[in-house]
Amino acid sequence: MTVDHSHGLIFKIVPRSAWREAEELGRFTGSPVDLADGYIHLSTAAQVADTAARHFSGVADLLLVAVSTADVEPWLRWEPSRGGALFPHVYGDLPLGAVRTVTPLRLGADGRHVLPDSLG
């Protein structure tokens, strides 16, 4: 199935400590849930706010990592998840060379994360 994401970016929410480890290794090997599932869970720009709310509500010290789809294409699969929507999954390690930006996610007063105005 072909999925057109013209901006070419997908997103991973990562604890700052895990990202520091990835920087030391030169690649991100995945969070505990990624390792258990056998792939790295990512979200599109349209999906990332809901992902943050569902899986990271109230969690501080997180980063939003923007990944180039072109740079992970060989390992990228679009698979159904929440409500049948197609989500990007990377099968294998996430190379740091595929990362375009790393942005701290600030918690708002309501416990929800404040996402950057522009995600791509």
Biopython code that builds the backbone (N, CA, C, O; Angstrom):
import numpy as np
from Bio.PDB.StructureBuilder import StructureBuilder

atoms = [
    (1, "MET", "N", (0.844, -1.187, 0.000)),
    (1, "MET", "CA", (0.000, 0.000, 0.000)),
    (1, "MET", "C", (0.880, 1.239, 0.000)),
    (1, "MET", "O", (1.840, 1.310, 0.768)),
    (2, "THR", "N", (0.579, 2.202, -0.833)),
    (2, "THR", "CA", (1.330, 3.442, -0.901)),
    (2, "THR", "C", (0.665, 4.481, -0.017)),
    (2, "THR", "O", (-0.550, 4.673, -0.061)),
    (3, "VAL", "N", (1.486, 5.149, 0.787)),
    (3, "VAL", "CA", (0.995, 6.207, 1.657)),
    (3, "VAL", "C", (1.749, 7.472, 1.288)),
    (3, "VAL", "O", (2.980, 7.474, 1.266)),
    (4, "ASP", "N", (1.030, 8.546, 0.998)),
    (4, "ASP", "CA", (1.667, 9.798, 0.609)),
    (4, "ASP", "C", (1.753, 10.719, 1.815)),
    (4, "ASP", "O", (0.740, 11.227, 2.295)),
    (5, "HIS", "N", (2.956, 10.926, 2.293)),
    (5, "HIS", "CA", (3.214, 11.894, 3.361)),
    (5, "HIS", "C", (4.203, 12.891, 2.786)),
    (5, "HIS", "O", (5.416, 12.712, 2.889)),
    (6, "SER", "N", (3.673, 13.939, 2.180)),
    (6, "SER", "CA", (4.478, 14.843, 1.379)),
    (6, "SER", "C", (5.549, 15.570, 2.176)),
    (6, "SER", "O", (6.581, 15.948, 1.622)),
    (7, "HIS", "N", (5.317, 15.772, 3.473)),
    (7, "HIS", "CA", (6.330, 16.467, 4.265)),
    (7, "HIS", "C", (7.532, 15.572, 4.550)),
    (7, "HIS", "O", (8.617, 16.075, 4.841)),
    (8, "GLY", "N", (7.354, 14.254, 4.470)),
    (8, "GLY", "CA", (8.478, 13.339, 4.609)),
    (8, "GLY", "C", (9.011, 13.157, 6.006)),
    (8, "GLY", "O", (10.123, 12.656, 6.172)),
    (9, "LEU", "N", (8.246, 13.552, 7.035)),
    (9, "LEU", "CA", (8.697, 13.386, 8.416)),
    (9, "LEU", "C", (7.716, 12.528, 9.203)),
    (9, "LEU", "O", (6.500, 12.629, 9.039)),
    (10, "ILE", "N", (8.271, 11.692, 10.050)),
    (10, "ILE", "CA", (7.505, 10.938, 11.030)),
    (10, "ILE", "C", (8.155, 11.196, 12.382)),
    (10, "ILE", "O", (9.287, 11.676, 12.450)),
    (11, "PHE", "N", (7.436, 10.877, 13.465)),
    (11, "PHE", "CA", (7.853, 11.349, 14.783)),
    (11, "PHE", "C", (7.887, 10.239, 15.824)),
    (11, "PHE", "O", (7.046, 9.340, 15.839)),
    (12, "LYS", "N", (8.893, 10.334, 16.699)),
    (12, "LYS", "CA", (9.048, 9.417, 17.826)),
    (12, "LYS", "C", (9.120, 10.247, 19.094)),
    (12, "LYS", "O", (9.886, 11.207, 19.170)),
    (13, "ILE", "N", (8.327, 9.880, 20.086)),
    (13, "ILE", "CA", (8.397, 10.509, 21.400)),
    (13, "ILE", "C", (9.310, 9.638, 22.255)),
    (13, "ILE", "O", (9.085, 8.437, 22.402)),
    (14, "VAL", "N", (10.341, 10.261, 22.814)),
    (14, "VAL", "CA", (11.395, 9.519, 23.503)),
    (14, "VAL", "C", (11.760, 10.210, 24.813)),
    (14, "VAL", "O", (11.905, 11.432, 24.836)),
    (15, "PRO", "N", (11.912, 9.458, 25.906)),
    (15, "PRO", "CA", (12.449, 10.059, 27.124)),
    (15, "PRO", "C", (13.864, 10.598, 26.870)),
    (15, "PRO", "O", (14.654, 9.972, 26.164)),
    (16, "ARG", "N", (14.169, 11.739, 27.438)),
    (16, "ARG", "CA", (15.474, 12.375, 27.228)),
    (16, "ARG", "C", (16.617, 11.409, 27.567)),
    (16, "ARG", "O", (17.614, 11.364, 26.847)),
    (17, "SER", "N", (16.487, 10.649, 28.636)),
    (17, "SER", "CA", (17.556, 9.723, 29.046)),
    (17, "SER", "C", (17.797, 8.644, 27.982)),
    (17, "SER", "O", (18.941, 8.270, 27.724)),
    (18, "ALA", "N", (16.732, 8.154, 27.373)),
    (18, "ALA", "CA", (16.865, 7.140, 26.323)),
    (18, "ALA", "C", (17.519, 7.739, 25.080)),
    (18, "ALA", "O", (18.276, 7.064, 24.383)),
    (19, "TRP", "N", (17.226, 9.000, 24.809)),
    (19, "TRP", "CA", (17.827, 9.640, 23.638)),
    (19, "TRP", "C", (19.325, 9.868, 23.855)),
    (19, "TRP", "O", (20.118, 9.739, 22.922)),
    (20, "ARG", "N", (19.707, 10.206, 25.087)),
    (20, "ARG", "CA", (21.141, 10.349, 25.388)),
    (20, "ARG", "C", (21.869, 9.039, 25.127)),
    (20, "ARG", "O", (22.967, 9.035, 24.572)),
    (21, "GLU", "N", (21.261, 7.929, 25.526)),
    (21, "GLU", "CA", (21.856, 6.609, 25.267)),
    (21, "GLU", "C", (21.967, 6.363, 23.760)),
    (21, "GLU", "O", (22.973, 5.833, 23.288)),
    (22, "ALA", "N", (20.940, 6.748, 23.012)),
    (22, "ALA", "CA", (20.965, 6.570, 21.558)),
    (22, "ALA", "C", (22.100, 7.385, 20.937)),
    (22, "ALA", "O", (22.787, 6.913, 20.031)),
    (23, "GLU", "N", (22.291, 8.594, 21.423)),
    (23, "GLU", "CA", (23.370, 9.430, 20.898)),
    (23, "GLU", "C", (24.733, 8.799, 21.172)),
    (23, "GLU", "O", (25.635, 8.879, 20.338)),
    (24, "GLU", "N", (24.882, 8.182, 22.323)),
    (24, "GLU", "CA", (26.143, 7.505, 22.640)),
    (24, "GLU", "C", (26.357, 6.290, 21.735)),
    (24, "GLU", "O", (27.482, 6.023, 21.312)),
    (25, "LEU", "N", (25.284, 5.555, 21.437)),
    (25, "LEU", "CA", (25.365, 4.374, 20.574)),
    (25, "LEU", "C", (25.465, 4.716, 19.090)),
    (25, "LEU", "O", (26.007, 3.945, 18.299)),
    (26, "GLY", "N", (24.931, 5.888, 18.722)),
    (26, "GLY", "CA", (24.880, 6.270, 17.320)),
    (26, "GLY", "C", (23.625, 5.794, 16.615)),
    (26, "GLY", "O", (23.500, 5.933, 15.399)),
    (27, "ARG", "N", (22.687, 5.230, 17.382)),
    (27, "ARG", "CA", (21.415, 4.762, 16.829)),
    (27, "ARG", "C", (20.437, 4.562, 17.989)),
    (27, "ARG", "O", (20.833, 4.364, 19.138)),
    (28, "PHE", "N", (19.150, 4.619, 17.650)),
    (28, "PHE", "CA", (18.111, 4.368, 18.652)),
    (28, "PHE", "C", (17.600, 2.954, 18.432)),
    (28, "PHE", "O", (17.104, 2.624, 17.355)),
    (29, "THR", "N", (17.723, 2.130, 19.448)),
    (29, "THR", "CA", (17.335, 0.722, 19.314)),
    (29, "THR", "C", (15.885, 0.470, 19.717)),
    (29, "THR", "O", (15.344, -0.607, 19.465)),
    (30, "GLY", "N", (15.253, 1.472, 20.349)),
    (30, "GLY", "CA", (13.847, 1.337, 20.703)),
    (30, "GLY", "C", (13.596, 1.434, 22.191)),
    (30, "GLY", "O", (14.483, 1.206, 23.013)),
    (31, "SER", "N", (12.359, 1.778, 22.513)),
    (31, "SER", "CA", (11.894, 1.818, 23.897)),
    (31, "SER", "C", (11.507, 0.391, 24.308)),
    (31, "SER", "O", (11.479, -0.501, 23.459)),
    (32, "PRO", "N", (11.213, 0.163, 25.574)),
    (32, "PRO", "CA", (10.791, -1.187, 25.976)),
    (32, "PRO", "C", (9.611, -1.723, 25.170)),
    (32, "PRO", "O", (9.601, -2.903, 24.820)),
    (33, "VAL", "N", (8.614, -0.887, 24.866)),
    (33, "VAL", "CA", (7.468, -1.367, 24.082)),
    (33, "VAL", "C", (7.886, -1.673, 22.643)),
    (33, "VAL", "O", (7.381, -2.618, 22.037)),
    (34, "ASP", "N", (8.809, -0.876, 22.096)),
    (34, "ASP", "CA", (9.318, -1.147, 20.741)),
    (34, "ASP", "C", (10.025, -2.498, 20.704)),
    (34, "ASP", "O", (9.796, -3.309, 19.806)),
    (35, "LEU", "N", (10.881, -2.725, 21.687)),
    (35, "LEU", "CA", (11.633, -3.982, 21.734)),
    (35, "LEU", "C", (10.696, -5.174, 21.893)),
    (35, "LEU", "O", (10.914, -6.225, 21.290)),
    (36, "ALA", "N", (9.653, -5.011, 22.706)),
    (36, "ALA", "CA", (8.689, -6.098, 22.903)),
    (36, "ALA", "C", (7.911, -6.393, 21.622)),
    (36, "ALA", "O", (7.625, -7.552, 21.321)),
    (37, "ASP", "N", (7.565, -5.339, 20.864)),
    (37, "ASP", "CA", (6.758, -5.510, 19.654)),
    (37, "ASP", "C", (7.584, -5.860, 18.418)),
    (37, "ASP", "O", (7.036, -6.340, 17.426)),
    (38, "GLY", "N", (8.883, -5.629, 18.466)),
    (38, "GLY", "CA", (9.753, -5.982, 17.349)),
    (38, "GLY", "C", (9.914, -4.899, 16.303)),
    (38, "GLY", "O", (10.447, -5.161, 15.225)),
    (39, "TYR", "N", (9.465, -3.687, 16.595)),
    (39, "TYR", "CA", (9.632, -2.549, 15.693)),
    (39, "TYR", "C", (9.521, -1.264, 16.494)),
    (39, "TYR", "O", (9.010, -1.257, 17.614)),
    (40, "ILE", "N", (10.006, -0.177, 15.906)),
    (40, "ILE", "CA", (9.942, 1.129, 16.560)),
    (40, "ILE", "C", (8.658, 1.827, 16.124)),
    (40, "ILE", "O", (8.423, 2.044, 14.936)),
    (41, "HIS", "N", (7.837, 2.170, 17.104)),
    (41, "HIS", "CA", (6.574, 2.871, 16.877)),
    (41, "HIS", "C", (6.851, 4.345, 16.598)),
    (41, "HIS", "O", (7.574, 4.999, 17.349)),
    (42, "LEU", "N", (6.281, 4.858, 15.527)),
    (42, "LEU", "CA", (6.349, 6.278, 15.222)),
    (42, "LEU", "C", (4.949, 6.770, 14.886)),
    (42, "LEU", "O", (4.006, 5.984, 14.788)),
    (43, "SER", "N", (4.830, 8.079, 14.711)),
    (43, "SER", "CA", (3.541, 8.696, 14.372)),
    (43, "SER", "C", (3.750, 9.722, 13.285)),
    (43, "SER", "O", (4.842, 10.269, 13.131)),
    (44, "THR", "N", (2.691, 9.981, 12.524)),
    (44, "THR", "CA", (2.708, 11.085, 11.575)),
    (44, "THR", "C", (2.450, 12.376, 12.339)),
    (44, "THR", "O", (2.129, 12.348, 13.528)),
    (45, "ALA", "N", (2.591, 13.503, 11.656)),
    (45, "ALA", "CA", (2.294, 14.795, 12.273)),
    (45, "ALA", "C", (0.850, 14.838, 12.768)),
    (45, "ALA", "O", (0.573, 15.415, 13.820)),
    (46, "ALA", "N", (-0.064, 14.236, 12.022)),
    (46, "ALA", "CA", (-1.481, 14.237, 12.397)),
    (46, "ALA", "C", (-1.767, 13.311, 13.582)),
    (46, "ALA", "O", (-2.776, 13.485, 14.265)),
    (47, "GLN", "N", (-0.903, 12.339, 13.834)),
    (47, "GLN", "CA", (-1.127, 11.341, 14.884)),
    (47, "GLN", "C", (-0.398, 11.630, 16.191)),
    (47, "GLN", "O", (-0.773, 11.099, 17.235)),
    (48, "VAL", "N", (0.635, 12.462, 16.148)),
    (48, "VAL", "CA", (1.537, 12.576, 17.290)),
    (48, "VAL", "C", (0.876, 13.173, 18.545)),
    (48, "VAL", "O", (1.215, 12.766, 19.656)),
    (49, "ALA", "N", (-0.041, 14.109, 18.398)),
    (49, "ALA", "CA", (-0.710, 14.690, 19.574)),
    (49, "ALA", "C", (-1.512, 13.624, 20.307)),
    (49, "ALA", "O", (-1.478, 13.560, 21.536)),
    (50, "ASP", "N", (-2.228, 12.792, 19.572)),
    (50, "ASP", "CA", (-3.004, 11.723, 20.190)),
    (50, "ASP", "C", (-2.085, 10.676, 20.829)),
    (50, "ASP", "O", (-2.389, 10.148, 21.899)),
    (51, "THR", "N", (-0.970, 10.382, 20.175)),
    (51, "THR", "CA", (0.003, 9.445, 20.747)),
    (51, "THR", "C", (0.535, 9.985, 22.066)),
    (51, "THR", "O", (0.630, 9.247, 23.047)),
    (52, "ALA", "N", (0.881, 11.257, 22.096)),
    (52, "ALA", "CA", (1.386, 11.869, 23.330)),
    (52, "ALA", "C", (0.343, 11.790, 24.439)),
    (52, "ALA", "O", (0.666, 11.448, 25.577)),
    (53, "ALA", "N", (-0.902, 12.105, 24.112)),
    (53, "ALA", "CA", (-1.976, 12.093, 25.113)),
    (53, "ALA", "C", (-2.272, 10.684, 25.620)),
    (53, "ALA", "O", (-2.485, 10.489, 26.817)),
    (54, "ARG", "N", (-2.287, 9.709, 24.726)),
    (54, "ARG", "CA", (-2.644, 8.342, 25.103)),
    (54, "ARG", "C", (-1.549, 7.609, 25.866)),
    (54, "ARG", "O", (-1.825, 6.858, 26.802)),
    (55, "HIS", "N", (-0.306, 7.834, 25.460)),
    (55, "HIS", "CA", (0.776, 7.013, 25.990)),
    (55, "HIS", "C", (1.764, 7.756, 26.885)),
    (55, "HIS", "O", (2.576, 7.122, 27.558)),
    (56, "PHE", "N", (1.711, 9.091, 26.904)),
    (56, "PHE", "CA", (2.705, 9.850, 27.658)),
    (56, "PHE", "C", (2.091, 10.962, 28.499)),
    (56, "PHE", "O", (2.810, 11.869, 28.921)),
    (57, "SER", "N", (0.793, 10.923, 28.756)),
    (57, "SER", "CA", (0.116, 11.985, 29.497)),
    (57, "SER", "C", (0.789, 12.217, 30.848)),
    (57, "SER", "O", (0.962, 11.289, 31.637)),
    (58, "GLY", "N", (1.161, 13.457, 31.098)),
    (58, "GLY", "CA", (1.754, 13.840, 32.372)),
    (58, "GLY", "C", (3.219, 13.478, 32.528)),
    (58, "GLY", "O", (3.819, 13.789, 33.557)),
    (59, "VAL", "N", (3.811, 12.828, 31.533)),
    (59, "VAL", "CA", (5.218, 12.412, 31.624)),
    (59, "VAL", "C", (6.105, 13.586, 31.216)),
    (59, "VAL", "O", (5.940, 14.161, 30.140)),
    (60, "ALA", "N", (7.044, 13.928, 32.088)),
    (60, "ALA", "CA", (7.955, 15.039, 31.823)),
    (60, "ALA", "C", (9.245, 14.541, 31.183)),
    (60, "ALA", "O", (9.507, 13.340, 31.129)),
    (61, "ASP", "N", (10.035, 15.478, 30.705)),
    (61, "ASP", "CA", (11.380, 15.235, 30.179)),
    (61, "ASP", "C", (11.373, 14.330, 28.948)),
    (61, "ASP", "O", (12.174, 13.403, 28.832)),
    (62, "LEU", "N", (10.448, 14.624, 28.034)),
    (62, "LEU", "CA", (10.367, 13.884, 26.776)),
    (62, "LEU", "C", (10.874, 14.741, 25.623)),
    (62, "LEU", "O", (10.881, 15.970, 25.692)),
    (63, "LEU", "N", (11.294, 14.063, 24.567)),
    (63, "LEU", "CA", (11.732, 14.724, 23.346)),
    (63, "LEU", "C", (10.874, 14.257, 22.185)),
    (63, "LEU", "O", (10.417, 13.114, 22.158)),
    (64, "LEU", "N", (10.660, 15.143, 21.231)),
    (64, "LEU", "CA", (9.982, 14.792, 19.989)),
    (64, "LEU", "C", (11.053, 14.748, 18.902)),
    (64, "LEU", "O", (11.664, 15.762, 18.567)),
    (65, "VAL", "N", (11.262, 13.556, 18.364)),
    (65, "VAL", "CA", (12.299, 13.326, 17.372)),
    (65, "VAL", "C", (11.642, 13.224, 15.993)),
    (65, "VAL", "O", (10.792, 12.364, 15.762)),
    (66, "ALA", "N", (12.047, 14.110, 15.085)),
    (66, "ALA", "CA", (11.529, 14.102, 13.712)),
    (66, "ALA", "C", (12.485, 13.304, 12.834)),
    (66, "ALA", "O", (13.689, 13.562, 12.805)),
    (67, "VAL", "N", (11.925, 12.328, 12.118)),
    (67, "VAL", "CA", (12.708, 11.387, 11.324)),
    (67, "VAL", "C", (12.310, 11.515, 9.853)),
    (67, "VAL", "O", (11.125, 11.594, 9.529)),
    (68, "SER", "N", (13.296, 11.536, 8.976)),
    (68, "SER", "CA", (13.048, 11.578, 7.540)),
    (68, "SER", "C", (12.577, 10.212, 7.054)),
    (68, "SER", "O", (13.273, 9.214, 7.238)),
    (69, "THR", "N", (11.399, 10.164, 6.437)),
    (69, "THR", "CA", (10.902, 8.889, 5.913)),
    (69, "THR", "C", (11.827, 8.337, 4.835)),
    (69, "THR", "O", (12.010, 7.124, 4.735)),
    (70, "ALA", "N", (12.410, 9.219, 4.032)),
    (70, "ALA", "CA", (13.298, 8.763, 2.952)),
    (70, "ALA", "C", (14.506, 8.013, 3.516)),
    (70, "ALA", "O", (14.986, 7.061, 2.901)),
    (71, "ASP", "N", (14.994, 8.435, 4.677)),
    (71, "ASP", "CA", (16.195, 7.835, 5.250)),
    (71, "ASP", "C", (15.936, 6.504, 5.957)),
    (71, "ASP", "O", (16.879, 5.778, 6.269)),
    (72, "VAL", "N", (14.680, 6.181, 6.210)),
    (72, "VAL", "CA", (14.353, 4.893, 6.849)),
    (72, "VAL", "C", (13.491, 4.016, 5.945)),
    (72, "VAL", "O", (12.990, 2.976, 6.373)),
    (73, "GLU", "N", (13.325, 4.435, 4.710)),
    (73, "GLU", "CA", (12.434, 3.736, 3.772)),
    (73, "GLU", "C", (12.656, 2.221, 3.710)),
    (73, "GLU", "O", (11.679, 1.474, 3.660)),
    (74, "PRO", "N", (13.903, 1.741, 3.710)),
    (74, "PRO", "CA", (14.091, 0.283, 3.619)),
    (74, "PRO", "C", (13.502, -0.492, 4.807)),
    (74, "PRO", "O", (13.196, -1.677, 4.681)),
    (75, "TRP", "N", (13.347, 0.166, 5.943)),
    (75, "TRP", "CA", (12.878, -0.499, 7.165)),
    (75, "TRP", "C", (11.480, -0.044, 7.589)),
    (75, "TRP", "O", (10.961, -0.481, 8.615)),
    (76, "LEU", "N", (10.876, 0.842, 6.786)),
    (76, "LEU", "CA", (9.606, 1.468, 7.145)),
    (76, "LEU", "C", (8.426, 0.686, 6.590)),
    (76, "LEU", "O", (8.383, 0.341, 5.409)),
    (77, "ARG", "N", (7.466, 0.414, 7.478)),
    (77, "ARG", "CA", (6.197, -0.199, 7.058)),
    (77, "ARG", "C", (5.060, 0.633, 7.636)),
    (77, "ARG", "O", (5.128, 1.106, 8.771)),
    (78, "TRP", "N", (4.020, 0.801, 6.835)),
    (78, "TRP", "CA", (2.811, 1.507, 7.278)),
    (78, "TRP", "C", (1.789, 0.429, 7.626)),
    (78, "TRP", "O", (1.323, -0.308, 6.757)),
    (79, "GLU", "N", (1.446, 0.348, 8.918)),
    (79, "GLU", "CA", (0.584, -0.738, 9.376)),
    (79, "GLU", "C", (-0.586, -0.201, 10.184)),
    (79, "GLU", "O", (-0.460, 0.811, 10.873)),
    (80, "PRO", "N", (-1.733, -0.886, 10.099)),
    (80, "PRO", "CA", (-2.918, -0.426, 10.839)),
    (80, "PRO", "C", (-2.718, -0.539, 12.343)),
    (80, "PRO", "O", (-2.141, -1.500, 12.853)),
    (81, "SER", "N", (-3.219, 0.479, 13.029)),
    (81, "SER", "CA", (-3.183, 0.493, 14.491)),
    (81, "SER", "C", (-4.470, 1.133, 14.968)),
    (81, "SER", "O", (-5.549, 0.728, 14.534)),
    (82, "ARG", "N", (-4.392, 2.123, 15.851)),
    (82, "ARG", "CA", (-5.576, 2.759, 16.423)),
    (82, "ARG", "C", (-6.645, 3.048, 15.378)),
    (82, "ARG", "O", (-6.412, 3.806, 14.437)),
    (83, "GLY", "N", (-7.789, 2.456, 15.541)),
    (83, "GLY", "CA", (-8.924, 2.726, 14.665)),
    (83, "GLY", "C", (-8.680, 2.370, 13.207)),
    (83, "GLY", "O", (-9.381, 2.864, 12.324)),
    (84, "GLY", "N", (-7.696, 1.521, 12.944)),
    (84, "GLY", "CA", (-7.396, 1.127, 11.584)),
    (84, "GLY", "C", (-6.500, 2.107, 10.829)),
    (84, "GLY", "O", (-6.150, 1.859, 9.675)),
    (85, "ALA", "N", (-6.124, 3.219, 11.469)),
    (85, "ALA", "CA", (-5.232, 4.193, 10.820)),
    (85, "ALA", "C", (-3.860, 3.565, 10.597)),
    (85, "ALA", "O", (-3.395, 2.757, 11.401)),
    (86, "LEU", "N", (-3.226, 3.944, 9.501)),
    (86, "LEU", "CA", (-1.884, 3.439, 9.205)),
    (86, "LEU", "C", (-0.840, 4.245, 9.979)),
    (86, "LEU", "O", (-0.799, 5.474, 9.905)),
    (87, "PHE", "N", (-0.008, 3.528, 10.714)),
    (87, "PHE", "CA", (1.059, 4.147, 11.496)),
    (87, "PHE", "C", (2.405, 3.701, 10.946)),
    (87, "PHE", "O", (2.538, 2.575, 10.467)),
    (88, "PRO", "N", (3.414, 4.584, 11.011)),
    (88, "PRO", "CA", (4.751, 4.215, 10.568)),
    (88, "PRO", "C", (5.471, 3.384, 11.625)),
    (88, "PRO", "O", (5.526, 3.756, 12.797)),
    (89, "HIS", "N", (6.016, 2.264, 11.195)),
    (89, "HIS", "CA", (6.801, 1.380, 12.061)),
    (89, "HIS", "C", (8.145, 1.137, 11.389)),
    (89, "HIS", "O", (8.199, 0.822, 10.200)),
    (90, "VAL", "N", (9.213, 1.279, 12.133)),
    (90, "VAL", "CA", (10.557, 1.012, 11.612)),
    (90, "VAL", "C", (11.017, -0.319, 12.183)),
    (90, "VAL", "O", (11.104, -0.497, 13.398)),
    (91, "TYR", "N", (11.308, -1.246, 11.288)),
    (91, "TYR", "CA", (11.796, -2.570, 11.669)),
    (91, "TYR", "C", (13.317, -2.541, 11.626)),
    (91, "TYR", "O", (13.924, -2.622, 10.558)),
    (92, "GLY", "N", (13.919, -2.424, 12.796)),
    (92, "GLY", "CA", (15.368, -2.293, 12.926)),
    (92, "GLY", "C", (15.675, -1.061, 13.748)),
    (92, "GLY", "O", (14.773, -0.381, 14.236)),
    (93, "ASP", "N", (16.948, -0.783, 13.895)),
    (93, "ASP", "CA", (17.376, 0.399, 14.645)),
    (93, "ASP", "C", (17.089, 1.667, 13.850)),
    (93, "ASP", "O", (17.049, 1.650, 12.620)),
    (94, "LEU", "N", (16.893, 2.747, 14.562)),
    (94, "LEU", "CA", (16.685, 4.050, 13.943)),
    (94, "LEU", "C", (18.036, 4.755, 13.877)),
    (94, "LEU", "O", (18.586, 5.132, 14.912)),
    (95, "PRO", "N", (18.580, 4.937, 12.668)),
    (95, "PRO", "CA", (19.882, 5.596, 12.552)),
    (95, "PRO", "C", (19.767, 7.089, 12.865)),
    (95, "PRO", "O", (18.817, 7.742, 12.434)),
    (96, "LEU", "N", (20.717, 7.621, 13.603)),
    (96, "LEU", "CA", (20.649, 9.034, 13.966)),
    (96, "LEU", "C", (20.778, 9.941, 12.747)),
    (96, "LEU", "O", (20.342, 11.091, 12.790)),
    (97, "GLY", "N", (21.366, 9.447, 11.667)),
    (97, "GLY", "CA", (21.456, 10.225, 10.443)),
    (97, "GLY", "C", (20.101, 10.512, 9.815)),
    (97, "GLY", "O", (19.987, 11.408, 8.978)),
    (98, "ALA", "N", (19.076, 9.769, 10.204)),
    (98, "ALA", "CA", (17.723, 9.985, 9.683)),
    (98, "ALA", "C", (16.974, 11.060, 10.466)),
    (98, "ALA", "O", (15.887, 11.476, 10.063)),
    (99, "VAL", "N", (17.541, 11.507, 11.571)),
    (99, "VAL", "CA", (16.884, 12.476, 12.448)),
    (99, "VAL", "C", (17.089, 13.890, 11.922)),
    (99, "VAL", "O", (18.214, 14.302, 11.640)),
    (100, "ARG", "N", (15.995, 14.627, 11.791)),
    (100, "ARG", "CA", (16.060, 16.005, 11.310)),
    (100, "ARG", "C", (16.042, 17.016, 12.451)),
    (100, "ARG", "O", (16.781, 18.000, 12.412)),
    (101, "THR", "N", (15.208, 16.786, 13.469)),
    (101, "THR", "CA", (15.165, 17.685, 14.626)),
    (101, "THR", "C", (14.873, 16.886, 15.880)),
    (101, "THR", "O", (14.282, 15.807, 15.827)),
    (102, "VAL", "N", (15.298, 17.432, 17.009)),
    (102, "VAL", "CA", (14.982, 16.886, 18.330)),
    (102, "VAL", "C", (14.498, 18.071, 19.161)),
    (102, "VAL", "O", (15.253, 19.007, 19.425)),
    (103, "THR", "N", (13.233, 18.017, 19.568)),
    (103, "THR", "CA", (12.599, 19.138, 20.256)),
    (103, "THR", "C", (12.080, 18.703, 21.619)),
    (103, "THR", "O", (11.361, 17.708, 21.710)),
    (104, "PRO", "N", (12.431, 19.432, 22.691)),
    (104, "PRO", "CA", (11.859, 19.111, 24.003)),
    (104, "PRO", "C", (10.339, 19.301, 23.987)),
    (104, "PRO", "O", (9.830, 20.257, 23.401)),
    (105, "LEU", "N", (9.625, 18.378, 24.639)),
    (105, "LEU", "CA", (8.168, 18.496, 24.776)),
    (105, "LEU", "C", (7.855, 19.038, 26.163)),
    (105, "LEU", "O", (8.075, 18.371, 27.174)),
    (106, "ARG", "N", (7.343, 20.247, 26.187)),
    (106, "ARG", "CA", (6.976, 20.892, 27.445)),
    (106, "ARG", "C", (5.581, 20.431, 27.851)),
    (106, "ARG", "O", (4.703, 20.240, 27.010)),
    (107, "LEU", "N", (5.395, 20.258, 29.157)),
    (107, "LEU", "CA", (4.066, 19.909, 29.681)),
    (107, "LEU", "C", (3.284, 21.177, 29.955)),
    (107, "LEU", "O", (3.788, 22.098, 30.599)),
    (108, "GLY", "N", (2.057, 21.228, 29.468)),
    (108, "GLY", "CA", (1.175, 22.341, 29.775)),
    (108, "GLY", "C", (0.562, 22.171, 31.160)),
    (108, "GLY", "O", (0.722, 21.122, 31.783)),
    (109, "ALA", "N", (-0.121, 23.168, 31.633)),
    (109, "ALA", "CA", (-0.757, 23.131, 32.952)),
    (109, "ALA", "C", (-1.773, 22.001, 33.067)),
    (109, "ALA", "O", (-2.051, 21.518, 34.165)),
    (110, "ASP", "N", (-2.333, 21.575, 31.919)),
    (110, "ASP", "CA", (-3.336, 20.509, 31.915)),
    (110, "ASP", "C", (-2.710, 19.102, 31.854)),
    (110, "ASP", "O", (-3.425, 18.102, 31.783)),
    (111, "GLY", "N", (-1.375, 19.040, 31.883)),
    (111, "GLY", "CA", (-0.696, 17.735, 31.843)),
    (111, "GLY", "C", (-0.494, 17.196, 30.443)),
    (111, "GLY", "O", (0.062, 16.113, 30.262)),
    (112, "ARG", "N", (-0.951, 17.961, 29.438)),
    (112, "ARG", "CA", (-0.768, 17.545, 28.042)),
    (112, "ARG", "C", (0.480, 18.212, 27.483)),
    (112, "ARG", "O", (0.854, 19.304, 27.910)),
    (113, "HIS", "N", (1.116, 17.558, 26.538)),
    (113, "HIS", "CA", (2.329, 18.105, 25.957)),
    (113, "HIS", "C", (2.016, 19.213, 24.945)),
    (113, "HIS", "O", (1.034, 19.148, 24.205)),
    (114, "VAL", "N", (2.869, 20.212, 24.939)),
    (114, "VAL", "CA", (2.743, 21.312, 23.996)),
    (114, "VAL", "C", (3.631, 20.988, 22.805)),
    (114, "VAL", "O", (4.858, 21.008, 22.907)),
    (115, "LEU", "N", (3.009, 20.692, 21.688)),
    (115, "LEU", "CA", (3.737, 20.330, 20.482)),
    (115, "LEU", "C", (4.183, 21.579, 19.733)),
    (115, "LEU", "O", (3.538, 22.622, 19.835)),
    (116, "PRO", "N", (5.275, 21.489, 18.984)),
    (116, "PRO", "CA", (5.712, 22.634, 18.174)),
    (116, "PRO", "C", (4.595, 23.062, 17.221)),
    (116, "PRO", "O", (3.795, 22.237, 16.780)),
    (117, "ASP", "N", (4.549, 24.352, 16.911)),
    (117, "ASP", "CA", (3.536, 24.876, 15.989)),
    (117, "ASP", "C", (3.613, 24.197, 14.635)),
    (117, "ASP", "O", (2.590, 23.904, 14.017)),
    (118, "SER", "N", (4.815, 23.952, 14.183)),
    (118, "SER", "CA", (5.007, 23.322, 12.879)),
    (118, "SER", "C", (5.710, 21.983, 13.071)),
    (118, "SER", "O", (6.754, 21.914, 13.720)),
    (119, "LEU", "N", (5.150, 20.941, 12.516)),
    (119, "LEU", "CA", (5.752, 19.611, 12.625)),
    (119, "LEU", "C", (6.382, 19.176, 11.301)),
    (119, "LEU", "O", (6.587, 17.980, 11.092)),
    (120, "GLY", "N", (6.677, 20.064, 10.450)),
    (120, "GLY", "CA", (7.296, 19.647, 9.219)),
    (120, "GLY", "C", (7.441, 20.770, 8.294)),
    (120, "GLY", "O", (7.952, 20.597, 7.188)),
]
sb = StructureBuilder()
sb.init_structure("model")
sb.init_model(0)
sb.init_chain("A")
sb.init_seg("    ")
for serial, (resi, resn, name, xyz) in enumerate(atoms, 1):
    if name == "N":
        sb.init_residue(resn, " ", resi, " ")
    sb.init_atom(name, np.array(xyz, "f"), 0.0, 1.0, " ", f" {name:<3s}", serial, name[0])
structure = sb.get_structure()
